[in-house]
Amino acid sequence: MKLKTKFSLFASLLVTMVLAATGFLFLTFEKQHLVKETRENQIALVKSLASVGREALLRNYDLFLIDYIKTIKKGNRVVTYALFIDNEDRILAHSNPQFLRQIVKDTVSIKAQVSQDLLIQTYQMVSEESQQEIIDVALPVFLGGQRKGTARIGFSRTVLEEVIEGTLHETGKRILIVALGVLIFGLLGAFILAATMTKPIKVLVKGADLIGQGKLDTKIKVERKDELGWLARKFNQMAEGLKELDEMKNDFVSSVTHELRSPLAAIESYVNEMLEGGVEEFAKTGIEDLTTIKNNTIRLSHFINDLLDTAKIEVGRMEVKPRLLDLSSLVTEVVAIFMPKAEGEKIELRIDLPID
Protein backbone atom coordinates (compact mmCIF):
# COMPACT_ATOMS: atom_id res chain seq x y z
CA MET A 1 0.00 0.00 0.00
CA LYS A 2 1.38 3.37 -0.98
CA LEU A 3 2.21 6.01 1.61
CA LYS A 4 -0.31 8.37 0.03
CA THR A 5 -3.08 5.80 0.45
CA LYS A 6 -2.03 5.00 4.02
CA PHE A 7 -1.92 8.66 4.98
CA SER A 8 -5.32 9.32 3.38
CA LEU A 9 -6.89 6.34 5.16
CA PHE A 10 -5.35 7.31 8.49
CA ALA A 11 -6.49 10.92 8.19
CA SER A 12 -9.97 9.80 7.11
CA LEU A 13 -10.20 7.38 10.03
CA LEU A 14 -9.03 10.09 12.41
CA VAL A 15 -11.60 12.57 11.09
CA THR A 16 -14.34 9.92 11.35
CA MET A 17 -13.40 9.04 14.93
CA VAL A 18 -13.28 12.70 15.95
CA LEU A 19 -16.68 13.34 14.36
CA ALA A 20 -18.19 10.26 16.00
CA ALA A 21 -16.80 11.16 19.42
CA THR A 22 -17.88 14.78 19.05
CA GLY A 23 -21.37 13.76 17.96
CA PHE A 24 -21.72 11.30 20.84
CA LEU A 25 -20.55 13.83 23.42
CA PHE A 26 -22.79 16.52 21.95
CA LEU A 27 -25.85 14.25 22.08
CA THR A 28 -25.00 13.22 25.65
CA PHE A 29 -24.67 16.80 26.82
CA GLU A 30 -27.74 17.78 24.81
CA LYS A 31 -29.78 15.08 26.53
CA GLN A 32 -28.59 16.25 29.94
CA HIS A 33 -29.44 19.81 28.98
CA LEU A 34 -32.91 18.80 27.79
CA VAL A 35 -33.60 16.87 31.00
CA LYS A 36 -32.45 19.85 33.08
CA GLU A 37 -34.41 22.29 30.95
CA THR A 38 -37.51 20.09 31.17
CA ARG A 39 -37.28 19.98 34.95
CA GLU A 40 -36.88 23.75 35.07
CA ASN A 41 -39.92 24.14 32.79
CA GLN A 42 -41.93 21.81 35.04
CA ILE A 43 -41.07 23.85 38.11
CA ALA A 44 -41.76 27.10 36.26
CA LEU A 45 -45.15 25.78 35.12
CA VAL A 46 -46.10 24.76 38.69
CA LYS A 47 -44.97 28.14 39.99
CA SER A 48 -47.13 29.79 37.36
CA LEU A 49 -50.11 27.66 38.43
CA ALA A 50 -49.44 28.54 42.08
CA SER A 51 -49.38 32.25 41.19
CA VAL A 52 -52.68 31.98 39.32
CA GLY A 53 -54.13 30.00 42.24
CA ARG A 54 -53.07 32.72 44.65
CA GLU A 55 -54.82 35.35 42.53
CA ALA A 56 -57.94 33.18 42.30
CA LEU A 57 -58.05 32.78 46.08
CA LEU A 58 -57.66 36.52 46.60
CA ARG A 59 -60.48 37.28 44.18
CA ASN A 60 -62.49 34.22 45.17
CA TYR A 61 -62.79 33.39 41.47
CA ASP A 62 -62.31 29.65 40.93
CA LEU A 63 -63.40 29.81 37.29
CA PHE A 64 -60.29 31.78 36.39
CA LEU A 65 -58.17 29.01 37.91
CA ILE A 66 -60.12 26.27 36.10
CA ASP A 67 -59.66 28.02 32.75
CA TYR A 68 -55.93 28.39 33.32
CA ILE A 69 -55.59 24.67 34.17
CA LYS A 70 -57.44 23.77 30.98
CA THR A 71 -54.98 25.92 29.07
CA ILE A 72 -52.06 24.11 30.69
CA LYS A 73 -53.45 20.70 29.85
CA LYS A 74 -54.40 21.64 26.32
CA GLY A 75 -51.10 23.25 25.39
CA ASN A 76 -48.76 20.59 26.72
CA ARG A 77 -49.17 16.89 25.91
CA VAL A 78 -46.59 15.97 28.55
CA VAL A 79 -49.01 17.16 31.25
CA THR A 80 -51.20 14.28 32.43
CA TYR A 81 -53.15 16.34 34.92
CA ALA A 82 -53.12 19.70 36.69
CA LEU A 83 -55.03 20.60 39.84
CA PHE A 84 -55.27 23.03 42.71
CA ILE A 85 -56.19 21.81 46.20
CA ASP A 86 -57.26 24.10 49.04
CA ASN A 87 -56.10 23.82 52.65
CA GLU A 88 -58.99 21.49 53.41
CA ASP A 89 -57.74 18.88 50.91
CA ARG A 90 -60.57 19.75 48.49
CA ILE A 91 -59.90 20.01 44.75
CA LEU A 92 -60.82 23.54 43.67
CA ALA A 93 -59.73 23.06 40.04
CA HIS A 94 -58.74 20.03 37.99
CA SER A 95 -57.96 19.31 34.36
CA ASN A 96 -60.58 16.57 34.62
CA PRO A 97 -63.89 18.17 35.77
CA GLN A 98 -65.02 14.88 37.30
CA PHE A 99 -62.63 15.40 40.23
CA LEU A 100 -63.88 18.88 41.20
CA ARG A 101 -64.79 19.29 44.89
CA GLN A 102 -63.48 15.83 45.77
CA ILE A 103 -61.32 15.27 48.83
CA VAL A 104 -57.86 13.86 48.07
CA LYS A 105 -56.84 10.87 50.14
CA ASP A 106 -54.06 9.15 48.16
CA THR A 107 -50.50 8.98 49.50
CA VAL A 108 -49.04 11.31 46.85
CA SER A 109 -51.63 13.97 47.64
CA ILE A 110 -51.17 13.68 51.39
CA LYS A 111 -47.40 14.17 51.05
CA ALA A 112 -47.96 17.14 48.80
CA GLN A 113 -50.42 18.72 51.27
CA VAL A 114 -48.01 18.54 54.20
CA SER A 115 -44.94 19.69 52.28
CA GLN A 116 -43.78 23.22 53.05
CA ASP A 117 -41.71 23.60 49.90
CA LEU A 118 -41.48 22.37 46.35
CA LEU A 119 -41.99 18.60 46.26
CA ILE A 120 -41.32 16.25 43.34
CA GLN A 121 -42.66 12.68 43.54
CA THR A 122 -42.64 9.77 41.10
CA TYR A 123 -45.29 7.06 41.13
CA GLN A 124 -47.12 4.59 38.92
CA MET A 125 -50.59 5.72 37.88
CA VAL A 126 -52.81 2.81 36.94
CA SER A 127 -55.98 3.32 34.89
CA GLU A 128 -58.33 1.06 32.96
CA GLU A 129 -56.57 1.95 29.70
CA SER A 130 -52.92 1.91 30.69
CA GLN A 131 -50.26 2.20 33.34
CA GLN A 132 -47.73 4.99 33.24
CA GLU A 133 -45.10 6.57 35.42
CA ILE A 134 -45.98 10.07 36.62
CA ILE A 135 -43.72 12.85 37.86
CA ASP A 136 -45.84 14.85 40.31
CA VAL A 137 -44.59 18.39 41.04
CA ALA A 138 -46.32 20.18 43.92
CA LEU A 139 -45.88 23.69 45.34
CA PRO A 140 -47.68 25.09 48.40
CA VAL A 141 -49.48 28.45 48.17
CA PHE A 142 -49.34 30.86 51.13
CA LEU A 143 -51.42 33.96 51.84
CA GLY A 144 -50.56 36.17 54.78
CA GLY A 145 -48.21 33.56 56.14
CA GLN A 146 -50.88 30.86 56.14
CA ARG A 147 -51.08 27.92 53.76
CA LYS A 148 -54.15 28.23 51.57
CA GLY A 149 -53.60 25.49 49.01
CA THR A 150 -51.32 23.41 46.82
CA ALA A 151 -50.64 23.64 43.07
CA ARG A 152 -49.87 20.30 41.47
CA ILE A 153 -49.05 19.16 37.96
CA GLY A 154 -48.48 15.55 36.88
CA PHE A 155 -46.11 14.92 33.98
CA SER A 156 -45.98 11.63 32.05
CA ARG A 157 -42.41 10.29 32.10
CA THR A 158 -43.14 8.14 29.02
CA VAL A 159 -44.35 11.10 26.96
CA LEU A 160 -41.54 13.23 28.36
CA GLU A 161 -38.93 10.69 27.25
CA GLU A 162 -40.59 10.48 23.82
CA VAL A 163 -40.34 14.25 23.48
CA ILE A 164 -36.71 14.23 24.56
CA GLU A 165 -35.87 11.34 22.24
CA GLY A 166 -37.69 13.06 19.38
CA THR A 167 -35.71 16.24 19.99
CA LEU A 168 -32.48 14.27 20.18
CA HIS A 169 -33.42 12.43 16.99
CA GLU A 170 -33.89 15.71 15.14
CA THR A 171 -30.69 17.05 16.62
CA GLY A 172 -28.91 13.83 15.64
CA LYS A 173 -30.09 14.20 12.04
CA ARG A 174 -28.77 17.74 11.89
CA ILE A 175 -25.48 16.61 13.43
CA LEU A 176 -25.30 13.77 10.89
CA ILE A 177 -25.81 16.17 7.98
CA VAL A 178 -23.14 18.50 9.33
CA ALA A 179 -20.84 15.55 10.06
CA LEU A 180 -21.21 14.22 6.52
CA GLY A 181 -20.30 17.63 5.14
CA VAL A 182 -17.32 17.90 7.46
CA LEU A 183 -16.33 14.32 6.60
CA ILE A 184 -16.39 15.03 2.88
CA PHE A 185 -14.27 18.15 3.31
CA GLY A 186 -12.05 16.26 5.75
CA LEU A 187 -11.49 13.44 3.26
CA LEU A 188 -10.78 15.94 0.51
CA GLY A 189 -8.39 17.81 2.79
CA ALA A 190 -6.72 14.55 3.81
CA PHE A 191 -6.23 13.57 0.16
CA ILE A 192 -4.79 16.99 -0.70
CA LEU A 193 -2.53 16.91 2.36
CA ALA A 194 -1.39 13.38 1.49
CA ALA A 195 -0.62 14.49 -2.08
CA THR A 196 1.27 17.51 -0.74
CA MET A 197 3.30 15.28 1.59
CA THR A 198 4.07 12.53 -0.90
CA LYS A 199 4.97 14.76 -3.87
CA PRO A 200 8.35 15.84 -2.39
CA ILE A 201 8.97 12.24 -1.31
CA LYS A 202 8.61 11.18 -4.96
CA VAL A 203 11.09 13.90 -5.91
CA LEU A 204 13.48 12.57 -3.25
CA VAL A 205 13.10 9.00 -4.53
CA LYS A 206 13.76 10.07 -8.12
CA GLY A 207 16.80 12.09 -7.07
CA ALA A 208 18.16 9.23 -4.98
CA ASP A 209 17.71 6.89 -7.95
CA LEU A 210 19.69 9.26 -10.20
CA ILE A 211 22.43 9.57 -7.58
CA GLY A 212 22.51 5.78 -7.34
CA GLN A 213 23.04 5.64 -11.12
CA GLY A 214 26.18 7.74 -10.69
CA LYS A 215 24.71 11.09 -11.74
CA LEU A 216 26.29 12.93 -8.85
CA ASP A 217 25.49 16.37 -10.29
CA THR A 218 21.81 15.76 -9.49
CA LYS A 219 20.20 18.46 -7.32
CA ILE A 220 16.98 17.61 -5.51
CA LYS A 221 14.72 20.66 -5.59
CA VAL A 222 12.37 20.52 -2.61
CA GLU A 223 11.83 24.06 -1.35
CA ARG A 224 10.27 23.36 2.04
CA LYS A 225 11.07 24.39 5.59
CA ASP A 226 10.00 21.15 7.23
CA GLU A 227 11.64 17.74 7.69
CA LEU A 228 11.25 16.88 4.00
CA GLY A 229 13.12 20.03 3.02
CA TRP A 230 15.82 19.16 5.56
CA LEU A 231 16.04 15.63 4.09
CA ALA A 232 16.37 17.04 0.56
CA ARG A 233 19.23 19.30 1.67
CA LYS A 234 20.95 16.31 3.28
CA PHE A 235 20.57 14.36 0.03
CA ASN A 236 22.18 17.23 -1.89
CA GLN A 237 25.03 17.38 0.63
CA MET A 238 25.47 13.62 0.27
CA ALA A 239 25.61 13.96 -3.52
CA GLU A 240 28.25 16.69 -3.23
CA GLY A 241 30.26 14.50 -0.85
CA LEU A 242 30.02 11.53 -3.22
CA LYS A 243 31.08 13.77 -6.10
CA GLU A 244 34.14 14.89 -4.14
CA LEU A 245 34.93 11.28 -3.29
CA ASP A 246 34.57 10.35 -6.95
CA GLU A 247 36.96 13.13 -7.94
CA MET A 248 39.39 12.01 -5.24
CA LYS A 249 39.09 8.44 -6.56
CA ASN A 250 39.91 9.60 -10.09
CA ASP A 251 42.85 11.61 -8.81
CA PHE A 252 44.00 8.61 -6.80
CA VAL A 253 43.77 6.30 -9.79
CA SER A 254 45.68 8.83 -11.90
CA SER A 255 48.30 9.17 -9.19
CA VAL A 256 48.60 5.41 -8.79
CA THR A 257 48.92 5.00 -12.57
CA HIS A 258 51.66 7.60 -12.66
CA GLU A 259 53.50 6.10 -9.69
CA LEU A 260 53.35 2.64 -11.24
CA ARG A 261 54.30 3.84 -14.72
CA SER A 262 57.44 5.72 -13.66
CA PRO A 263 59.43 2.78 -12.20
CA LEU A 264 58.10 0.43 -14.87
CA ALA A 265 59.25 2.85 -17.59
CA ALA A 266 62.68 3.09 -15.95
CA ILE A 267 62.96 -0.69 -15.72
CA GLU A 268 61.89 -1.00 -19.34
CA SER A 269 64.45 1.63 -20.42
CA TYR A 270 67.33 -0.07 -18.61
CA VAL A 271 66.34 -3.51 -19.88
CA ASN A 272 66.19 -2.19 -23.46
CA GLU A 273 69.57 -0.49 -23.01
CA MET A 274 71.09 -3.70 -21.69
CA LEU A 275 69.64 -5.74 -24.56
CA GLU A 276 70.72 -3.26 -27.22
CA GLY A 277 74.25 -2.75 -25.82
CA GLY A 278 75.17 -6.38 -26.03
CA VAL A 279 77.64 -8.26 -23.84
CA GLU A 280 80.33 -5.63 -24.04
CA GLU A 281 78.06 -2.83 -22.93
CA PHE A 282 76.56 -5.06 -20.22
CA ALA A 283 80.09 -5.69 -18.92
CA LYS A 284 80.53 -1.94 -18.50
CA THR A 285 77.22 -0.84 -17.00
CA GLY A 286 75.37 -4.08 -16.30
CA ILE A 287 75.87 -4.11 -12.56
CA GLU A 288 74.84 -0.48 -12.25
CA ASP A 289 71.79 -1.00 -14.47
CA LEU A 290 70.70 -4.09 -12.58
CA THR A 291 71.06 -2.15 -9.34
CA THR A 292 68.81 0.58 -10.75
CA ILE A 293 66.29 -2.05 -11.88
CA LYS A 294 66.37 -3.58 -8.42
CA ASN A 295 65.84 -0.17 -6.82
CA ASN A 296 62.78 0.42 -9.03
CA THR A 297 61.34 -2.95 -8.11
CA ILE A 298 61.88 -2.00 -4.47
CA ARG A 299 60.14 1.29 -5.19
CA LEU A 300 57.18 -0.61 -6.68
CA SER A 301 57.14 -2.82 -3.61
CA HIS A 302 57.14 0.25 -1.36
CA PHE A 303 54.30 1.80 -3.32
CA ILE A 304 52.24 -1.36 -2.96
CA ASN A 305 52.98 -1.28 0.75
CA ASP A 306 51.79 2.34 0.80
CA LEU A 307 48.49 1.23 -0.72
CA LEU A 308 48.18 -1.38 1.99
CA ASP A 309 49.00 1.29 4.57
CA THR A 310 46.14 3.38 3.16
CA ALA A 311 43.76 0.54 3.92
CA LYS A 312 45.17 0.35 7.44
CA ILE A 313 44.65 4.10 7.89
CA GLU A 314 41.00 3.77 6.89
CA VAL A 315 40.39 1.16 9.61
CA GLY A 316 42.51 3.03 12.19
CA ARG A 317 45.25 0.43 12.44
CA MET A 318 48.18 2.39 10.93
CA GLU A 319 51.37 2.65 13.00
CA VAL A 320 53.63 5.58 12.08
CA LYS A 321 57.39 5.35 12.78
CA PRO A 322 59.09 8.57 11.64
CA ARG A 323 62.82 8.44 10.75
CA LEU A 324 65.46 10.66 9.14
CA LEU A 325 65.98 10.51 5.37
CA ASP A 326 69.05 11.46 3.29
CA LEU A 327 67.56 13.69 0.58
CA SER A 328 70.77 13.70 -1.48
CA SER A 329 70.67 9.94 -1.95
CA LEU A 330 66.96 10.15 -2.79
CA VAL A 331 67.58 12.81 -5.45
CA THR A 332 70.49 10.80 -6.89
CA GLU A 333 68.29 7.71 -7.04
CA VAL A 334 65.45 9.54 -8.81
CA VAL A 335 67.86 10.99 -11.39
CA ALA A 336 69.38 7.57 -11.99
CA ILE A 337 65.90 6.14 -12.57
CA PHE A 338 65.00 8.67 -15.26
CA MET A 339 68.45 9.00 -16.87
CA PRO A 340 67.87 6.38 -19.63
CA LYS A 341 64.51 7.94 -20.50
CA ALA A 342 66.09 11.40 -20.54
CA GLU A 343 68.91 10.25 -22.81
CA GLY A 344 66.39 8.67 -25.16
CA GLU A 345 64.58 12.00 -25.36
CA LYS A 346 67.94 13.83 -25.60
CA ILE A 347 67.36 15.63 -22.30
CA GLU A 348 70.32 16.41 -20.09
CA LEU A 349 69.84 15.72 -16.39
CA ARG A 350 72.21 17.19 -13.84
CA ILE A 351 72.35 17.09 -10.06
CA ASP A 352 73.13 20.29 -8.18
CA LEU A 353 73.00 19.69 -4.45
CA PRO A 354 74.44 21.78 -1.63
CA ILE A 355 77.12 20.01 0.40
CA ASP A 356 75.09 20.08 3.61
N, C-alpha and C positions, 0 to 999 in steps of 0.2 A: 504494500500500500504506500502510495506516495506521501511525502511530508505534507503537501498541500491538502490532500484528502484528509489525512489525520488531523491536521490543524483545524480544518473546516468542521469535521465531525466533533472534535473536542469543544470548539467554540459553540457549536450548535447545541451540544449536550449541556454545556454550562449555561447558556441562555435559557434553555428549556427548564433546567433545574431551578434557576433563579426565578423564572416566571411562575413555576409551579409552587415554590416555597412562598413567594410573595403573595400569590393568589390565595393560598391556604391560610396564611397569617392574616391577610386582609379580611377574608370571610369569617375567621374566628373572632377577630376584634369587632367586626361588624355585627356578628351575632350577639356578642357581649354588650355592645352599644345598644342594639335593638331591645334586648332584655331590660337593660337599665332604663332606657327611654320609655319602654312600655310601663315599667313599674312607676316611673315618675308621672306618666300620663294618668295611670290609675289613681295615684294619690291626688293628683291635681283635680281629677274628675270628682272624686269623693269630697274634696275640699270645696269644690264648686257647689255640689249638692248640699253640703252642710251650710254654706253661705245662703243658698236659696231657702233652705229649711229655716234658718234663723229669721230671715225676712218674712217668711210665711207665718211663723209663730208670732212675730211682733205685730203683724197686720191681722192675724187671725184669719188667714186666707189660704185654706188648704188647697183650693182649686189651682192656685198658681203653682204650688209645689207638685201637684199631680201632673200638670201640663209639662213642667220641666222634666220630670222623670220619664214621661212618654217620649220627650225629645231625646233624652239620653239613650233610651232603649232603641229608638227608631234609627238613630244616626250612627250606632256602633254595634256591629254584629257580634263583637267579642263580649258585650254585656249580656249576661244571662238574665239578670234581674237587677232592679234598683228599688230601694224603699227607704222610707223615713219612719222611725219609731219614736213615739213620745216617751216621757219619763215613766209612764205607767205601762210600758211594754205593749202599747197598742199601735198598730200600723196605721199611720195617718195617710200615707201615700205609697202606692206600689205599682210597679210596671204591669202587674197582673191585677186588674180590678177585683178579682174574686177574693183577694186577701185583705181588702180594705176593712178596717176596724177589728181585725182579728188580733188576739193576744198571742205573742210569740212565746214558745215554750221549748224550742229545740236548743241543744247544747251550744251551737254556734251563736245563736241569738243571745242566749244568756251571758256568754263570755263577752260579746260585743256590748251588752247593756251595762256591764259592771266595769268595763275598761275606761280608764281616765285619759287615755291618749290613743293615738292611731293604732289600730290592731289589724293585722293581716293573718287570716286563717285559711287553711286548705282542707277541703273535705270532699267526700264522694256524694254527689247528689243523685239519688235514684228516682226515676220516674217510670211510668208505664211504658214509655217509648224507648228510653235509653238510660244509660248511666254515664255520668261524666264528672270529671274532677273540676271543682270550683275553687277559685281564689276569691275569698270574701274579704273586702277591705271596708273597715268600719271606722267612723270618726265621731266622737261625742260632740254635741252642740251645747254650749253654755250661754245663759242669759243672766246678767247680773250676778255672776258667780255661782249660779245654780244650774245643774244639768237639766236640760229641757227635752233632750231627745238624742237620737243617734242616726247618722246618715250611713247607709250601707249600699255597696254595689258588689254584685257577684260577677266575676269574669270567668268565662270558660277557658280552662287551660288548653283543651284540645283545639278550639278555634284560634286561641292566641298563638299556639305553636304553628298552626297552619298559616296564619298571617305572617309570622316571622319567617317560616320556611319559604313562603311565596315571595317575600321581599328579598330573602337571600338568593332565591332562584333567579329572580330578575337581576339582582346585583351580580350574581355569578355569570349570567349571560353577557352582561356588559363587560365584566372583567375578561371573559373568554374572547370577546370580539377585540378588545384592546390588546390582549395577550397575543392573539393571532397576528395582529398588525405589527406588534413589537417583535414577535418571533420572525416574521418575514423580513423585516428590516434588519433584525439581528443576524439572520442567516446570510442575507446579502452582505452585511458589513463583515461578517466572519469570512465569507468567500473573498471579498476584496482585500481584507487584511491578510488572509493566507496568500493571495496572489502577490501582494506587496512584499511579504516576507520571503516567499520562495523565489521571486524573480532574481534578487541579488545572489541567492544561493546557486541558481543555475549559472549565473555569470561566473561565480567562483569555481564551479565544477568545470566549466568550459575552459577557463583560464588555467586551472590546475592540469587539465588534460593536455593543453598546448605546452605547458612547462614540462610535463612528463615526456612529451615528444621531442624535447630538446630545444624548443623555441623559447630561449631564455630572455629574449627581448620583449616578451609578452607583458603587457601592463593591464591589470584588472581594474576596470573603472567602475567602482561602486562608491558614489559620493553620498555617504551616510555618516552620521555621527553616533551610531549605536555600535553594538558588538559586531554586526556584519561588516560595517565600515572598517572597524579595527582589524577584523580578520582579513579583509581585502588588502589593507596596508601591510599586514604581516606577510601575506602571500607575495606582494610586490617586493618587500625586503628580502624574502627568501629567494626570489628569482634573481635579484641583483647579486645576492651572495653566491648563488650557483653560477651566475655568469662570471663573477670574479674567480671562482674556483676553476671554471672551465678555462679561463684565460691563463690562470696560473698553471693548469695542467698542460696547456699547449706550450707555454714558455718552458716548463719543465722538460717536456718531451724534446723540444728544440735544443735545450741545454744538454740533455742527456745524449742526443744524437751528435751534437758537436763534440762533447767530451769523449764519446766513443770513437768518433771519426778521426780525431787528431792523432791519438797513439796508433790507431790502425793504419793511417796514412803514412806515419813515420816508419812503422814496421815494414809496410809495403815498399816504401822508397828504399830502405836499406837492403831489403831482400833483393829487389830489382838491381840495385847497384852491385851487390855481391855476385849475382848471377851474370850480369853483363861484364864485370871486370875479370872474370875468369879466375884461375888458380893463383896467378901471379898477383893480381890485385887483392885477392882474398888473403894472401900471405902478408900483404902490407897492412891492410886495415880490417881484416876479418875479425880479429879479437875485439877491436874497438866497436865495430858495427854490431857484433853479437851482444856486446855489453849494452849498447844502446837499445837493441831489440829487447833484451831482457828487462831493461829499465822500463820500457813502454808496456811490456806485459805486466810488470809489477804495478805500473800506474793504472792499467785496466783493472787489475785485481783490487787496488785501493778504491777505485771509483765504484766497483761493485760492492765493496764493503761499506762505502758511504751510502749507497742506496739502502743497504740493509740497516745501517745506522738510522736512516730516515724513518724506516718502519719502527725501529725501537723508540725513536723520539715521539712518534705518534701515540704509542701505548705507554709512554712515560717510563721506559726502562733503559734509557740511554745514560751511560756513565762517561763523563768527560774527564780526560786526563791531560791537561795542558802541558806543553814542553817547549823548549827553545828550538828554533829552526835556523839553520845557516842559509840565509837568502842568496849568498853568492853561489853556493853549490846548486841551489834550486834554479837560479837564472842560467847557469852554465848547462845544466841538464836540459832545460827547455830549449835553449839554443841548439844543443846537440841533436835534439829530437827533430827540429825543423830544418836543420842544415841541408840534408839531401833535397828536401822539397824546394828550399830557397835556391839551391844551385840549379835545380831543374828549371826553375822560373827565372834564372839569371838574376837573383836578388842577393845582395851582399849582406850578410849578418855579422855584426861585430858586437863584442861585449865591452862595455865601459863601466867598470864598477870602482867605487872608491875603495881604498885600501882597508878602511875600518868597517 
